[in-house]
Amino acid sequence: MKLLTHEEIQQLTESQAQSQLTLLEKTYKVDTPLVKHPKREEVFAYMDEITNNLLWLEDRIKYVQMCDRLDSARIS
């Protein structure tokens, strides 16, 4: 799995960001403690990038949802 840059994530739709988030969580098994993680060395080496991607994707999803709510409020 390729980790995305902040700029790439800013171009994603809500569904694309949600798909990337799900894939990231499954690929790196983010709910598994690091000491028991099967890919411990790989995850440890890229921990900052993985964490950034998780946070940026969550932020993007919330941002798109907020924009959608504001747009629907403007129309009403």
MIDREN-336879 format. One record per residue: x, y, z of N, C-alpha, C in turn. Coordinates in steps of 0.05 Angstrom, whole numbers, padded with zeros to 5 digits, always signed. Atoms other than C-alpha are relative to their C-alpha. Example, Ala and Ser with C-alpha at 12.3 -4.5 7.8 and 13.67 -1.06 7.14 Angstrom:
<atoms>
+00018-00024+00000+00246-00090+00156+00018+00024+00000-00016-00024-00001+00273-00021+00143-00015+00022+00014
</atoms>
This chain:
<atoms>
+00017-00024+00000+00000+00000+00000+00018+00025+00000-00014-00025+00002+00025+00069-00019-00012+00020+00019+00010-00021-00018+00019+00122+00035-00002+00026-00017+00006-00024+00015-00010+00187+00009+00012+00025+00012-00009-00026-00010+00015+00258+00015-00024+00015+00009+00022-00017-00010-00026+00311+00049-00015+00012-00024+00013-00012+00024-00040+00343-00019-00017-00020-00015+00016+00021+00013-00064+00277-00048-00026-00005+00015+00023+00005-00016-00111+00267+00010-00020+00023-00002+00018-00023+00002-00140+00337+00002-00016-00001-00026+00015+00002+00025-00164+00317-00068-00021-00022+00001+00017+00023-00002-00203+00256-00044-00029+00008+00006+00028-00003-00008-00279+00252-00040-00003-00015+00027+00005+00013-00026-00310+00227+00025+00002-00030-00003-00001+00030+00003-00319+00156-00002+00028-00010-00006-00028+00008+00005-00248+00154-00029+00017+00001+00025-00015-00002-00025-00220+00178+00037-00008-00022+00019+00009+00022-00018-00262+00127+00075+00012-00027-00010-00012+00025+00010-00237+00071+00029+00030-00001+00006-00028+00000-00007-00165+00093+00039+00005-00005+00030-00002+00004-00029-00175+00096+00114-00004-00029+00008+00005+00028-00005-00204+00026+00115+00024-00017-00009-00023+00015+00011-00147-00001+00072+00024+00004+00018-00023-00005-00018-00095+00033+00116-00003-00015+00026+00005+00014-00025-00126+00005+00179+00004-00030-00002-00003+00028+00004-00128-00065+00150+00029-00008-00006-00027+00006+00008-00059-00063+00119+00020+00001+00023-00019-00003-00022-00023-00039+00181-00011-00009+00027+00013+00011-00024-00071-00070+00232+00004+00019+00024-00005-00021-00019-00073-00006+00272-00011-00005+00028+00011+00006-00026-00113-00036+00329+00016-00021+00015-00017+00020-00013-00059-00088+00344+00023+00014+00015-00023-00012-00015-00009-00069+00399+00026-00005-00016-00024+00001+00015+00059-00056+00368+00018-00024+00008-00017+00023-00009+00094-00109+00411-00009-00027-00011+00011+00025+00010+00048-00163+00383-00005+00001-00030+00006-00004+00028+00044-00135+00312+00017-00018-00018-00016+00018+00018+00064-00184+00256+00019+00015-00018-00017-00017+00017+00094-00127+00215+00014+00022+00016-00010-00019-00020+00126-00093+00275+00022+00018-00012-00023-00015+00011+00190-00072+00239-00009+00020-00021+00010-00018+00022+00154-00043+00178-00017+00023+00012+00017-00020-00012+00102-00007+00220+00017+00020+00016-00017-00017-00016+00155+00021+00267+00016+00019-00018-00015-00016+00019+00196+00047+00208-00016+00023-00012+00018-00019+00013+00136+00084+00179-00021+00011+00018+00021-00008-00019+00098+00101+00242-00009+00029-00003+00008-00028+00003+00099+00176+00232-00017+00004-00025+00015-00003+00025+00075+00171+00160-00028-00014+00002+00025+00014-00003+00021+00120+00178-00019+00017+00017+00016-00017-00018-00003+00164+00235-00010+00025-00014+00008-00024+00016-00004+00226+00191-00022-00007-00019+00021+00008+00019-00044+00189+00138-00027-00005+00014+00025+00005-00015-00095+00165+00190-00014+00026+00007+00012-00026-00009-00105+00235+00217-00009+00017-00023+00009-00016+00024-00107+00269+00149-00025-00011-00012+00024+00013+00012-00158+00219+00123-00024+00006+00018+00022-00006-00018-00202+00228+00185-00008+00029-00002+00006-00028+00003-00197+00303+00178-00014+00006-00026+00012-00005+00027-00214+00301+00104-00029-00009+00000+00028+00010-00001-00276+00259+00117-00017+00019+00015+00016-00019-00016-00300+00307+00171-00004+00026-00015+00002-00025+00015-00285+00367+00127-00021-00002-00022+00019+00004+00022-00324+00340+00068-00028-00002+00011+00027+00002-00012-00383+00322+00113-00009+00027+00009+00007-00027-00009-00382+00392+00143-00008+00018-00024+00006-00016+00024-00381+00424+00074-00027-00008-00012+00026+00010+00010-00439+00380+00052-00023+00011+00017+00021-00011-00018-00480+00402+00114-00004+00030-00005+00002-00029+00006-00464+00475+00100-00014+00006-00026+00013-00003+00026-00484+00468+00027-00029-00005+00002+00029+00006-00002-00550+00435+00045-00014+00021+00017+00013-00021-00016-00564+00489+00097-00004+00026-00017+00002-00023+00017-00551+00543+00045-00023-00003-00020+00022+00006+00020-00600+00510-00004-00027+00002+00013+00026+00001-00014-00655+00503+00048-00011+00027+00006
</atoms>
